[in-house]
Amino acid sequence: MGTEYLENGQKKLSGGMLWLVAVLLSIGNFVAVLDMTITNVAVPTIAGSLGITTSQGTWIITSYAVAEAISVPLTGWLAMRFGSVRVFTFAMLAFGLTSLFCGLSTSFEMLLLGRILQGLSGGPMMPLAQTLLMRIFPREKVGAAMGLWAMTTVTAPVAGPILGGWLCDNFHWSYAFLINVPIALICAPIIFNLIKRYEMPLVKKSVDFIGLGLLILWVGALQIMLDEGKQHDWFASDEIRILFVVAIVGFFAFLIWEMTEPHPIVDLKVFRHPGYTSSVTTLVIAFGAFFGINVLNPLWLQGYMGYTSTWSGMATAWSGVLAVVMSPLVGIHGKRFDPRLLVFVGVCWLGFIAIVRSFGATNMTYWNVSIPILFLGLGMPLFFVPLSTLALSSVNPEERESAAGLMAFLRTLAGAIATSVVTTVWDDSIKRNYAEMASSVDPTGEVAAASHSQLETALNYSQHLMPEAVMIATNQTFFALGLITLFAACTVWLSPKPKGGMGGEMPSGH
């Protein structure tokens, strides 16, 4: 077989080089997703080291999330203006340097600036890793490459808290950032040299400053509202009400402006494709419920089941085991099936496991907790791999970066909203359940008026009700998330049937 060439005269990558690039791109995606969660368990340690409160320390998480949420939807514009390969490699280099900046920080302000810069550089890496894989791989191998990408996407959020906790306990919190430095600085130039031949012609677009400003306004207001709402009792606080109004008004102003702007900073016109719109709808609902499950597990285990951060991480990490096994299998063999069927089965499986989890008890052992989480991993690749492929095969090739950026943005937004909603609903359910159960101890108030010994007995009994109230609330929340997930599975059938199985009709660089 002769050497194959691209339209620009450059040689196509051989099989071995293709998979080397796939691994390097997936590593870039992994570290970007990893840093969304790696500091979650490190906040108390960082706060103590820098002499700030834990509440202030949460801005280490929030600042990264806000910056990333702003930069992700800009991916399409950046890729058209400067080139996908250049943007990815520059973002990866910047991610390494800003990680170094974070690791060397000696003050809260310095670390906060570093996290903002880190989020801005990490945002485009996630969607571009996906679209570059689709560009350089031939159609028959795209599924396998997407399986590798999905494997890093689903395992990184699980690995983050475990790795962050281990580094803080055994070394120093700065290593949670410094581990990114050699990875980024070594991988970025190798990736650029290997795939610069696949760079697409640039489109010189003017900068939509108004659209960019509106995006920063409403995304920043929404993210801060979601992060701060719970501790301010939500809409009982003037600050939260103001943020809500700013987010809503800013969103609609952004929507109107971008739909009428000739050169928008975010191309919303990709939603004209029914397959893309319905796939993204499924993604937002299913990922929100899935993320809610992942948020609830450690809160329940550490807050009420007596687990340490390490043991909580070890219990929840089991979800990545079967996901790692299944991802390449789905990528390789999934093209034989209608991707809508694969998504439906995968999302239904996630919902089924959530409902199984809703029958928990306070005397559950480690394995009672971990085994359902282990089997949760079977459904994750069936959800992520074909749904991503289905969505991106529905748009035109030149729209793929914009479509992937919007998908990543909406996935991040769904996770942020799910975190706030699930934790609020769970806390409210605990209080309601406890109040109902405690009232049965002294429904008429007679005990409160009785002797001290009787009152002490009643109070002791009430204290034993808290674990039961928590368990019931946890079960109720898991059950609700299971039903939402099952509903999301049904929405995938709104997508038109793609041609050619999971691979769709995806032109690549071949």
PAGU-844610 format. One record per residue (C-alpha): residue in three letters; z, y, x; residue number from 1. Coordinates in Angstrom, 2 decimals. Layout:
// residues N
PT, ALA, Z, Y, X, NUM
...
This chain:
// residues 510
PT, MET, 0.00, 0.00, 0.00, 1
PT, GLY, -1.01, 3.36, 1.47, 2
PT, THR, 1.19, 6.37, 1.99, 3
PT, GLU, 1.59, 8.47, -1.14, 4
PT, TYR, 1.46, 12.24, -1.06, 5
PT, LEU, 2.64, 15.08, -3.25, 6
PT, GLU, 0.32, 17.79, -4.58, 7
PT, ASN, 1.40, 20.07, -1.71, 8
PT, GLY, 0.24, 17.51, 0.85, 9
PT, GLN, 3.73, 16.38, 1.85, 10
PT, LYS, 4.54, 12.68, 2.07, 11
PT, LYS, 6.64, 11.21, -0.70, 12
PT, LEU, 9.97, 9.74, 0.32, 13
PT, SER, 10.10, 6.01, 0.94, 14
PT, GLY, 12.43, 3.74, -1.03, 15
PT, GLY, 15.23, 3.82, 1.55, 16
PT, MET, 15.10, 7.59, 1.92, 17
PT, LEU, 15.01, 8.03, -1.87, 18
PT, TRP, 18.29, 6.16, -2.25, 19
PT, LEU, 19.85, 8.04, 0.65, 20
PT, VAL, 19.03, 11.29, -1.13, 21
PT, ALA, 20.35, 9.85, -4.41, 22
PT, VAL, 23.67, 9.04, -2.74, 23
PT, LEU, 23.93, 12.49, -1.11, 24
PT, LEU, 23.06, 14.32, -4.35, 25
PT, SER, 25.59, 12.21, -6.23, 26
PT, ILE, 28.23, 13.03, -3.62, 27
PT, GLY, 27.54, 16.72, -4.21, 28
PT, ASN, 27.96, 16.19, -7.94, 29
PT, PHE, 31.14, 14.18, -7.30, 30
PT, VAL, 32.95, 16.84, -5.27, 31
PT, ALA, 32.03, 19.58, -7.77, 32
PT, VAL, 33.40, 17.55, -10.70, 33
PT, LEU, 36.37, 16.34, -8.64, 34
PT, ASP, 37.59, 19.88, -8.02, 35
PT, MET, 37.88, 20.48, -11.75, 36
PT, THR, 40.91, 18.15, -11.82, 37
PT, ILE, 42.15, 17.67, -8.24, 38
PT, THR, 44.57, 20.61, -8.47, 39
PT, ASN, 46.01, 19.63, -11.88, 40
PT, VAL, 48.97, 17.76, -10.37, 41
PT, ALA, 49.17, 20.02, -7.29, 42
PT, VAL, 50.01, 23.25, -9.16, 43
PT, PRO, 53.84, 22.92, -8.85, 44
PT, THR, 53.53, 22.19, -5.12, 45
PT, ILE, 51.14, 25.09, -4.53, 46
PT, ALA, 53.30, 27.42, -6.62, 47
PT, GLY, 56.39, 26.56, -4.58, 48
PT, SER, 54.53, 26.98, -1.31, 49
PT, LEU, 53.10, 30.40, -2.20, 50
PT, GLY, 56.25, 31.68, -3.92, 51
PT, ILE, 54.80, 32.05, -7.42, 52
PT, THR, 55.76, 30.69, -10.83, 53
PT, THR, 54.17, 27.54, -12.23, 54
PT, SER, 52.69, 29.67, -15.02, 55
PT, GLN, 50.94, 31.83, -12.41, 56
PT, GLY, 49.90, 28.65, -10.62, 57
PT, THR, 47.86, 27.48, -13.60, 58
PT, TRP, 45.41, 30.28, -12.83, 59
PT, ILE, 44.35, 28.13, -9.86, 60
PT, ILE, 42.85, 25.78, -12.45, 61
PT, THR, 41.73, 28.47, -14.89, 62
PT, SER, 39.93, 30.63, -12.30, 63
PT, TYR, 37.79, 27.69, -11.17, 64
PT, ALA, 37.02, 26.67, -14.76, 65
PT, VAL, 35.98, 30.21, -15.79, 66
PT, ALA, 33.80, 30.75, -12.72, 67
PT, GLU, 32.14, 27.37, -13.12, 68
PT, ALA, 31.58, 27.87, -16.85, 69
PT, ILE, 29.77, 31.14, -16.07, 70
PT, SER, 27.59, 29.81, -13.26, 71
PT, VAL, 26.52, 26.50, -14.85, 72
PT, PRO, 24.27, 27.99, -17.58, 73
PT, LEU, 22.64, 30.24, -14.97, 74
PT, THR, 21.26, 27.17, -13.20, 75
PT, GLY, 17.84, 27.33, -14.86, 76
PT, TRP, 17.27, 30.99, -13.98, 77
PT, LEU, 18.48, 30.49, -10.39, 78
PT, ALA, 16.26, 27.42, -9.94, 79
PT, MET, 13.14, 29.24, -11.19, 80
PT, ARG, 13.87, 32.36, -9.16, 81
PT, PHE, 14.88, 30.75, -5.85, 82
PT, GLY, 13.93, 27.05, -6.13, 83
PT, SER, 16.03, 24.05, -7.19, 84
PT, VAL, 16.31, 22.58, -3.70, 85
PT, ARG, 17.31, 25.88, -2.12, 86
PT, VAL, 19.85, 26.67, -4.83, 87
PT, PHE, 21.45, 23.22, -4.60, 88
PT, THR, 21.75, 23.21, -0.81, 89
PT, PHE, 22.97, 26.83, -0.69, 90
PT, ALA, 25.52, 26.06, -3.44, 91
PT, MET, 26.73, 23.01, -1.55, 92
PT, LEU, 27.12, 24.96, 1.71, 93
PT, ALA, 28.92, 27.74, -0.17, 94
PT, PHE, 31.15, 25.16, -1.84, 95
PT, GLY, 32.17, 23.83, 1.56, 96
PT, LEU, 32.89, 27.29, 2.98, 97
PT, THR, 34.83, 28.45, -0.08, 98
PT, SER, 36.82, 25.18, 0.01, 99
PT, LEU, 37.73, 26.06, 3.60, 100
PT, PHE, 38.75, 29.53, 2.41, 101
PT, CYS, 40.99, 27.95, -0.26, 102
PT, GLY, 42.54, 25.53, 2.21, 103
PT, LEU, 43.39, 28.33, 4.66, 104
PT, SER, 44.83, 30.61, 1.97, 105
PT, THR, 48.21, 32.11, 2.74, 106
PT, SER, 48.72, 34.04, -0.49, 107
PT, PHE, 48.18, 33.53, -4.20, 108
PT, GLU, 45.59, 36.31, -4.34, 109
PT, MET, 43.60, 34.77, -1.48, 110
PT, LEU, 43.63, 31.34, -3.12, 111
PT, LEU, 42.65, 32.79, -6.50, 112
PT, LEU, 39.63, 34.54, -4.94, 113
PT, GLY, 38.69, 31.33, -3.16, 114
PT, ARG, 38.85, 29.31, -6.39, 115
PT, ILE, 36.61, 31.82, -8.20, 116
PT, LEU, 34.02, 31.63, -5.41, 117
PT, GLN, 34.37, 27.85, -5.30, 118
PT, GLY, 33.73, 27.60, -9.06, 119
PT, LEU, 30.70, 29.89, -8.86, 120
PT, SER, 29.15, 27.76, -6.10, 121
PT, GLY, 30.11, 24.39, -7.59, 122
PT, GLY, 28.69, 25.08, -11.05, 123
PT, PRO, 24.93, 24.73, -10.29, 124
PT, MET, 25.48, 21.60, -8.19, 125
PT, MET, 26.20, 19.38, -11.22, 126
PT, PRO, 23.04, 19.95, -13.30, 127
PT, LEU, 20.77, 20.31, -10.26, 128
PT, ALA, 21.89, 16.96, -8.82, 129
PT, GLN, 20.74, 15.43, -12.09, 130
PT, THR, 17.39, 17.20, -12.36, 131
PT, LEU, 16.51, 16.72, -8.69, 132
PT, LEU, 17.04, 12.97, -9.06, 133
PT, MET, 14.67, 13.00, -12.03, 134
PT, ARG, 12.12, 14.94, -10.01, 135
PT, ILE, 11.99, 12.84, -6.85, 136
PT, PHE, 12.30, 9.35, -8.35, 137
PT, PRO, 9.33, 7.56, -9.93, 138
PT, ARG, 9.68, 7.03, -13.67, 139
PT, GLU, 10.50, 3.32, -13.39, 140
PT, LYS, 13.46, 4.05, -11.10, 141
PT, VAL, 14.84, 7.16, -12.80, 142
PT, GLY, 17.25, 5.10, -14.92, 143
PT, ALA, 18.87, 3.53, -11.86, 144
PT, ALA, 19.20, 6.93, -10.17, 145
PT, MET, 20.77, 8.39, -13.31, 146
PT, GLY, 23.19, 5.48, -13.33, 147
PT, LEU, 24.39, 6.50, -9.88, 148
PT, TRP, 24.74, 10.12, -11.01, 149
PT, ALA, 26.67, 9.06, -14.13, 150
PT, MET, 28.99, 6.90, -12.04, 151
PT, THR, 30.13, 9.93, -10.05, 152
PT, THR, 30.37, 12.08, -13.18, 153
PT, VAL, 32.70, 9.71, -15.02, 154
PT, THR, 34.87, 8.67, -12.06, 155
PT, ALA, 35.44, 12.07, -10.42, 156
PT, PRO, 37.70, 13.52, -13.17, 157
PT, VAL, 39.82, 10.36, -13.04, 158
PT, ALA, 40.00, 10.36, -9.23, 159
PT, GLY, 40.92, 14.06, -9.01, 160
PT, PRO, 44.58, 13.93, -10.10, 161
PT, ILE, 45.23, 10.72, -8.14, 162
PT, LEU, 43.75, 12.09, -4.91, 163
PT, GLY, 45.37, 15.50, -5.41, 164
PT, GLY, 48.80, 13.97, -5.98, 165
PT, TRP, 48.49, 11.63, -3.00, 166
PT, LEU, 47.40, 14.43, -0.65, 167
PT, CYS, 50.26, 16.69, -1.80, 168
PT, ASP, 52.84, 13.93, -1.47, 169
PT, ASN, 51.73, 12.68, 1.94, 170
PT, PHE, 50.11, 15.67, 3.64, 171
PT, HIS, 49.77, 19.25, 2.38, 172
PT, TRP, 48.22, 20.82, -0.72, 173
PT, SER, 45.55, 22.48, 1.43, 174
PT, TYR, 43.93, 19.08, 2.06, 175
PT, ALA, 42.93, 18.96, -1.61, 176
PT, PHE, 40.41, 21.65, -0.63, 177
PT, LEU, 39.77, 20.86, 3.02, 178
PT, ILE, 38.42, 17.36, 2.29, 179
PT, ASN, 35.34, 19.03, 0.75, 180
PT, VAL, 34.44, 20.92, 3.92, 181
PT, PRO, 32.93, 18.17, 6.15, 182
PT, ILE, 31.26, 16.51, 3.14, 183
PT, ALA, 29.49, 19.69, 2.06, 184
PT, LEU, 28.57, 20.99, 5.51, 185
PT, ILE, 27.13, 17.64, 6.63, 186
PT, CYS, 25.33, 16.63, 3.43, 187
PT, ALA, 23.70, 19.97, 2.54, 188
PT, PRO, 21.33, 20.32, 5.54, 189
PT, ILE, 20.35, 16.64, 5.36, 190
PT, ILE, 19.49, 16.97, 1.67, 191
PT, PHE, 17.45, 20.12, 2.30, 192
PT, ASN, 15.41, 18.56, 5.10, 193
PT, LEU, 14.66, 15.46, 3.07, 194
PT, ILE, 13.69, 17.00, -0.28, 195
PT, LYS, 12.37, 20.48, 0.54, 196
PT, ARG, 8.90, 18.94, 0.08, 197
PT, TYR, 9.72, 18.58, -3.65, 198
PT, GLU, 10.38, 22.29, -4.16, 199
PT, MET, 8.51, 23.75, -7.14, 200
PT, PRO, 6.61, 27.09, -7.13, 201
PT, LEU, 8.92, 30.05, -7.69, 202
PT, VAL, 8.81, 32.31, -10.72, 203
PT, LYS, 9.69, 35.91, -9.90, 204
PT, LYS, 11.91, 36.93, -12.80, 205
PT, SER, 13.79, 40.18, -13.22, 206
PT, VAL, 17.56, 39.98, -13.48, 207
PT, ASP, 18.87, 40.11, -17.04, 208
PT, PHE, 21.99, 42.13, -16.21, 209
PT, ILE, 22.96, 42.70, -19.85, 210
PT, GLY, 22.71, 38.99, -20.65, 211
PT, LEU, 24.72, 38.15, -17.54, 212
PT, GLY, 27.40, 40.69, -18.47, 213
PT, LEU, 27.68, 39.36, -22.02, 214
PT, LEU, 27.89, 35.79, -20.71, 215
PT, ILE, 30.75, 36.69, -18.36, 216
PT, LEU, 32.50, 38.58, -21.16, 217
PT, TRP, 32.54, 35.92, -23.87, 218
PT, VAL, 32.96, 32.87, -21.63, 219
PT, GLY, 35.79, 34.51, -19.68, 220
PT, ALA, 37.57, 35.63, -22.86, 221
PT, LEU, 37.20, 32.19, -24.46, 222
PT, GLN, 38.37, 30.26, -21.40, 223
PT, ILE, 41.42, 32.48, -20.90, 224
PT, MET, 42.25, 32.21, -24.62, 225
PT, LEU, 42.07, 28.42, -24.47, 226
PT, ASP, 44.21, 28.24, -21.33, 227
PT, GLU, 46.84, 30.75, -22.42, 228
PT, GLY, 46.88, 30.16, -26.19, 229
PT, LYS, 49.46, 27.40, -26.31, 230
PT, GLN, 52.15, 29.18, -24.33, 231
PT, HIS, 51.62, 32.36, -26.40, 232
PT, ASP, 51.84, 30.48, -29.73, 233
PT, TRP, 48.15, 31.06, -30.35, 234
PT, PHE, 47.32, 33.65, -33.01, 235
PT, ALA, 50.92, 34.81, -33.25, 236
PT, SER, 50.13, 36.70, -30.04, 237
PT, ASP, 48.20, 39.99, -29.98, 238
PT, GLU, 46.70, 39.01, -26.62, 239
PT, ILE, 45.20, 35.80, -28.03, 240
PT, ARG, 43.86, 37.58, -31.13, 241
PT, ILE, 42.15, 40.20, -28.96, 242
PT, LEU, 40.64, 37.51, -26.69, 243
PT, PHE, 39.39, 35.64, -29.76, 244
PT, VAL, 37.66, 38.72, -31.18, 245
PT, VAL, 36.13, 39.54, -27.78, 246
PT, ALA, 34.88, 35.96, -27.39, 247
PT, ILE, 33.33, 35.82, -30.89, 248
PT, VAL, 31.70, 39.27, -30.77, 249
PT, GLY, 30.55, 38.69, -27.19, 250
PT, PHE, 29.06, 35.31, -28.09, 251
PT, PHE, 26.98, 36.60, -30.99, 252
PT, ALA, 25.86, 39.64, -28.98, 253
PT, PHE, 24.86, 37.29, -26.14, 254
PT, LEU, 23.02, 34.99, -28.56, 255
PT, ILE, 21.02, 37.83, -30.13, 256
PT, TRP, 20.20, 39.42, -26.80, 257
PT, GLU, 19.07, 36.21, -25.09, 258
PT, MET, 16.87, 35.18, -28.02, 259
PT, THR, 15.01, 38.50, -27.91, 260
PT, GLU, 14.98, 39.17, -24.15, 261
PT, PRO, 11.57, 38.37, -22.53, 262
PT, HIS, 13.25, 37.09, -19.33, 263
PT, PRO, 16.68, 35.79, -20.40, 264
PT, ILE, 19.32, 34.79, -17.87, 265
PT, VAL, 19.93, 31.67, -20.02, 266
PT, ASP, 16.93, 30.07, -21.68, 267
PT, LEU, 18.15, 29.17, -25.18, 268
PT, LYS, 14.64, 28.29, -26.30, 269
PT, VAL, 15.17, 24.70, -25.11, 270
PT, PHE, 17.01, 24.16, -28.38, 271
PT, ARG, 13.64, 24.26, -30.18, 272
PT, HIS, 13.22, 20.61, -29.13, 273
PT, PRO, 14.84, 18.41, -31.84, 274
PT, GLY, 15.57, 15.59, -29.40, 275
PT, TYR, 17.41, 17.91, -27.04, 276
PT, THR, 19.39, 19.66, -29.79, 277
PT, SER, 20.55, 16.46, -31.45, 278
PT, SER, 21.40, 14.84, -28.08, 279
PT, VAL, 23.49, 17.85, -27.06, 280
PT, THR, 25.24, 17.77, -30.45, 281
PT, THR, 26.23, 14.15, -29.83, 282
PT, LEU, 27.30, 15.01, -26.29, 283
PT, VAL, 29.54, 17.91, -27.32, 284
PT, ILE, 31.35, 15.99, -30.09, 285
PT, ALA, 31.68, 12.69, -28.22, 286
PT, PHE, 32.62, 14.22, -24.88, 287
PT, GLY, 35.18, 16.49, -26.53, 288
PT, ALA, 36.88, 13.47, -28.13, 289
PT, PHE, 36.58, 11.43, -24.92, 290
PT, PHE, 38.06, 14.27, -22.87, 291
PT, GLY, 40.87, 14.62, -25.39, 292
PT, ILE, 41.74, 10.95, -24.87, 293
PT, ASN, 41.84, 11.48, -21.10, 294
PT, VAL, 44.06, 14.57, -21.49, 295
PT, LEU, 46.48, 12.88, -23.86, 296
PT, ASN, 47.08, 9.78, -21.74, 297
PT, PRO, 48.82, 11.43, -18.74, 298
PT, LEU, 50.73, 13.90, -20.94, 299
PT, TRP, 52.21, 11.05, -22.94, 300
PT, LEU, 52.85, 8.77, -19.96, 301
PT, GLN, 54.49, 11.42, -17.76, 302
PT, GLY, 56.25, 13.36, -20.50, 303
PT, TYR, 57.75, 10.54, -22.55, 304
PT, MET, 57.10, 7.11, -21.03, 305
PT, GLY, 58.82, 7.79, -17.70, 306
PT, TYR, 55.72, 7.52, -15.50, 307
PT, THR, 55.43, 9.52, -12.29, 308
PT, SER, 52.21, 11.43, -11.54, 309
PT, THR, 51.11, 8.63, -9.22, 310
PT, TRP, 51.74, 5.83, -11.71, 311
PT, SER, 50.17, 7.82, -14.52, 312
PT, GLY, 47.09, 8.30, -12.35, 313
PT, MET, 47.01, 4.60, -11.47, 314
PT, ALA, 47.14, 3.68, -15.17, 315
PT, THR, 44.36, 6.04, -16.22, 316
PT, ALA, 42.19, 5.27, -13.17, 317
PT, TRP, 41.34, 1.84, -14.57, 318
PT, SER, 38.69, 3.48, -16.76, 319
PT, GLY, 36.58, 4.02, -13.66, 320
PT, VAL, 36.49, 0.35, -12.60, 321
PT, LEU, 34.13, -1.04, -15.23, 322
PT, ALA, 32.30, 2.31, -15.39, 323
PT, VAL, 31.32, 1.85, -11.74, 324
PT, VAL, 30.07, -1.66, -12.49, 325
PT, MET, 28.24, -0.73, -15.68, 326
PT, SER, 26.53, 2.49, -14.56, 327
PT, PRO, 23.88, 0.93, -12.28, 328
PT, LEU, 23.32, -1.92, -14.76, 329
PT, VAL, 22.65, 0.54, -17.57, 330
PT, GLY, 20.41, 2.57, -15.29, 331
PT, ILE, 18.35, -0.44, -14.21, 332
PT, HIS, 18.11, -2.41, -17.46, 333
PT, GLY, 18.58, 0.34, -20.04, 334
PT, LYS, 14.89, 1.25, -20.06, 335
PT, ARG, 14.21, -1.89, -22.08, 336
PT, PHE, 16.08, -0.48, -25.07, 337
PT, ASP, 15.93, 2.49, -27.39, 338
PT, PRO, 18.33, 4.97, -25.73, 339
PT, ARG, 19.68, 5.98, -29.13, 340
PT, LEU, 20.90, 2.41, -29.64, 341
PT, LEU, 22.61, 2.38, -26.23, 342
PT, VAL, 24.32, 5.70, -26.95, 343
PT, PHE, 25.37, 4.52, -30.40, 344
PT, VAL, 26.91, 1.32, -29.02, 345
PT, GLY, 28.60, 3.12, -26.11, 346
PT, VAL, 30.12, 5.90, -28.21, 347
PT, CYS, 31.21, 3.45, -30.93, 348
PT, TRP, 32.94, 1.42, -28.23, 349
PT, LEU, 34.83, 4.52, -27.05, 350
PT, GLY, 35.89, 5.17, -30.64, 351
PT, PHE, 36.95, 1.55, -31.11, 352
PT, ILE, 39.15, 1.64, -28.00, 353
PT, ALA, 40.73, 4.91, -29.16, 354
PT, ILE, 41.60, 3.29, -32.50, 355
PT, VAL, 43.03, 0.24, -30.69, 356
PT, ARG, 45.20, 2.67, -28.71, 357
PT, SER, 46.52, 4.10, -31.97, 358
PT, PHE, 48.74, 1.02, -32.48, 359
PT, GLY, 50.96, 1.73, -29.46, 360
PT, ALA, 54.72, 1.21, -29.25, 361
PT, THR, 57.51, 2.72, -27.18, 362
PT, ASN, 58.11, -0.59, -25.37, 363
PT, MET, 54.54, -0.85, -24.05, 364
PT, THR, 54.26, -2.22, -20.52, 365
PT, TYR, 52.02, -0.84, -17.78, 366
PT, TRP, 49.35, -3.42, -18.59, 367
PT, ASN, 49.61, -2.78, -22.33, 368
PT, VAL, 48.63, 0.79, -21.48, 369
PT, SER, 46.09, 0.02, -18.74, 370
PT, ILE, 44.00, -2.80, -20.23, 371
PT, PRO, 42.52, -0.71, -23.09, 372
PT, ILE, 41.83, 2.05, -20.56, 373
PT, LEU, 40.08, -0.51, -18.35, 374
PT, PHE, 37.78, -1.59, -21.18, 375
PT, LEU, 37.13, 2.05, -22.08, 376
PT, GLY, 34.98, 2.10, -18.94, 377
PT, LEU, 32.44, -0.26, -20.52, 378
PT, GLY, 31.33, 2.39, -22.97, 379
PT, MET, 31.24, 5.40, -20.65, 380
PT, PRO, 27.91, 4.65, -18.86, 381
PT, LEU, 26.27, 3.61, -22.15, 382
PT, PHE, 27.20, 7.07, -23.37, 383
PT, PHE, 26.39, 9.26, -20.36, 384
PT, VAL, 23.31, 7.67, -18.81, 385
PT, PRO, 20.95, 7.24, -21.79, 386
PT, LEU, 22.14, 10.40, -23.55, 387
PT, SER, 21.39, 12.56, -20.51, 388
PT, THR, 18.02, 10.90, -20.12, 389
PT, LEU, 17.24, 11.25, -23.83, 390
PT, ALA, 18.09, 14.95, -23.80, 391
PT, LEU, 16.18, 15.89, -20.64, 392
PT, SER, 13.12, 13.81, -21.52, 393
PT, SER, 12.84, 15.85, -24.73, 394
PT, VAL, 12.10, 19.14, -22.94, 395
PT, ASN, 9.17, 20.30, -20.84, 396
PT, PRO, 9.43, 19.58, -17.07, 397
PT, GLU, 9.67, 23.28, -16.21, 398
PT, GLU, 12.59, 23.64, -18.64, 399
PT, ARG, 14.60, 20.79, -17.21, 400
PT, GLU, 16.91, 22.84, -14.98, 401
PT, SER, 17.77, 25.19, -17.85, 402
PT, ALA, 18.34, 22.25, -20.18, 403
PT, ALA, 20.57, 20.44, -17.67, 404
PT, GLY, 22.55, 23.62, -16.99, 405
PT, LEU, 23.16, 24.19, -20.69, 406
PT, MET, 24.20, 20.56, -21.13, 407
PT, ALA, 26.70, 20.80, -18.29, 408
PT, PHE, 28.00, 24.10, -19.65, 409
PT, LEU, 28.47, 22.77, -23.18, 410
PT, ARG, 30.12, 19.62, -21.82, 411
PT, THR, 32.57, 21.75, -19.84, 412
PT, LEU, 33.20, 23.96, -22.87, 413
PT, ALA, 33.77, 20.92, -25.10, 414
PT, GLY, 36.34, 19.62, -22.62, 415
PT, ALA, 38.18, 22.96, -22.51, 416
PT, ILE, 38.29, 23.26, -26.30, 417
PT, ALA, 39.35, 19.62, -26.68, 418
PT, THR, 42.21, 20.12, -24.20, 419
PT, SER, 43.65, 23.03, -26.17, 420
PT, VAL, 43.14, 21.45, -29.60, 421
PT, VAL, 44.48, 18.01, -28.68, 422
PT, THR, 47.60, 19.28, -26.90, 423
PT, THR, 48.37, 21.70, -29.75, 424
PT, VAL, 47.84, 19.10, -32.49, 425
PT, TRP, 49.88, 16.54, -30.56, 426
PT, ASP, 52.82, 18.91, -30.03, 427
PT, ASP, 52.77, 19.97, -33.67, 428
PT, SER, 52.69, 16.33, -34.78, 429
PT, ILE, 55.69, 15.52, -32.60, 430
PT, LYS, 57.70, 18.36, -34.13, 431
PT, ARG, 56.67, 17.43, -37.67, 432
PT, ASN, 57.41, 13.72, -37.20, 433
PT, TYR, 60.75, 14.42, -35.58, 434
PT, ALA, 61.77, 16.83, -38.34, 435
PT, GLU, 60.85, 14.29, -41.02, 436
PT, MET, 62.68, 11.45, -39.28, 437
PT, ALA, 65.73, 13.52, -38.39, 438
PT, SER, 66.09, 14.74, -41.95, 439
PT, SER, 66.59, 11.16, -43.05, 440
PT, VAL, 69.75, 11.03, -40.92, 441
PT, ASP, 71.40, 13.80, -42.92, 442
PT, PRO, 69.21, 14.57, -45.97, 443
PT, THR, 71.98, 16.31, -47.93, 444
PT, GLY, 73.80, 18.04, -45.08, 445
PT, GLU, 76.97, 16.04, -45.70, 446
PT, VAL, 77.17, 14.79, -42.13, 447
PT, ALA, 77.00, 18.30, -40.75, 448
PT, ALA, 80.07, 19.14, -42.82, 449
PT, ALA, 81.93, 15.97, -41.85, 450
PT, SER, 84.18, 15.21, -38.95, 451
PT, HIS, 83.24, 15.81, -35.34, 452
PT, SER, 82.91, 12.07, -34.58, 453
PT, GLN, 80.53, 11.54, -37.49, 454
PT, LEU, 78.44, 14.53, -36.44, 455
PT, GLU, 78.28, 13.27, -32.84, 456
PT, THR, 77.09, 9.88, -34.07, 457
PT, ALA, 74.36, 11.50, -36.16, 458
PT, LEU, 73.21, 13.71, -33.26, 459
PT, ASN, 73.04, 10.72, -30.92, 460
PT, TYR, 70.95, 8.91, -33.48, 461
PT, SER, 68.65, 11.93, -33.81, 462
PT, GLN, 68.08, 11.98, -30.05, 463
PT, HIS, 66.85, 8.39, -30.19, 464
PT, LEU, 64.27, 9.45, -32.76, 465
PT, MET, 62.31, 11.59, -30.28, 466
PT, PRO, 60.54, 8.68, -28.51, 467
PT, GLU, 59.51, 7.29, -31.90, 468
PT, ALA, 58.31, 10.70, -33.09, 469
PT, VAL, 56.23, 11.04, -29.90, 470
PT, MET, 54.78, 7.55, -30.26, 471
PT, ILE, 53.77, 8.16, -33.86, 472
PT, ALA, 52.18, 11.51, -32.94, 473
PT, THR, 50.34, 9.87, -30.04, 474
PT, ASN, 49.03, 7.11, -32.31, 475
PT, GLN, 47.97, 9.62, -34.94, 476
PT, THR, 46.08, 11.68, -32.36, 477
PT, PHE, 44.35, 8.65, -30.85, 478
PT, PHE, 43.30, 7.50, -34.32, 479
PT, ALA, 41.85, 10.94, -35.18, 480
PT, LEU, 39.98, 11.05, -31.86, 481
PT, GLY, 38.63, 7.57, -32.58, 482
PT, LEU, 37.25, 8.66, -35.95, 483
PT, ILE, 35.66, 11.77, -34.42, 484
PT, THR, 34.03, 9.59, -31.75, 485
PT, LEU, 32.61, 7.21, -34.37, 486
PT, PHE, 31.17, 10.19, -36.23, 487
PT, ALA, 29.58, 11.43, -32.98, 488
PT, ALA, 27.94, 8.03, -32.50, 489
PT, CYS, 26.11, 8.44, -35.80, 490
PT, THR, 24.69, 11.86, -34.89, 491
PT, VAL, 22.51, 10.36, -32.12, 492
PT, TRP, 20.19, 8.94, -34.79, 493
PT, LEU, 19.13, 12.51, -35.57, 494
PT, SER, 17.09, 12.37, -32.34, 495
PT, PRO, 13.43, 11.39, -32.68, 496
PT, LYS, 12.64, 8.01, -31.15, 497
PT, PRO, 11.44, 8.56, -27.55, 498
PT, LYS, 8.37, 6.81, -26.21, 499
PT, GLY, 8.82, 4.18, -23.57, 500
PT, GLY, 12.50, 3.27, -23.89, 501
PT, MET, 15.25, 4.95, -21.93, 502
PT, GLY, 12.88, 6.40, -19.42, 503
PT, GLY, 11.14, 8.41, -22.12, 504
PT, GLU, 8.12, 10.33, -20.96, 505
PT, MET, 9.66, 11.94, -17.92, 506
PT, PRO, 7.20, 13.21, -15.39, 507
PT, SER, 8.65, 13.17, -11.91, 508
PT, GLY, 7.47, 14.36, -8.55, 509
PT, HIS, 5.20, 11.31, -8.37, 510
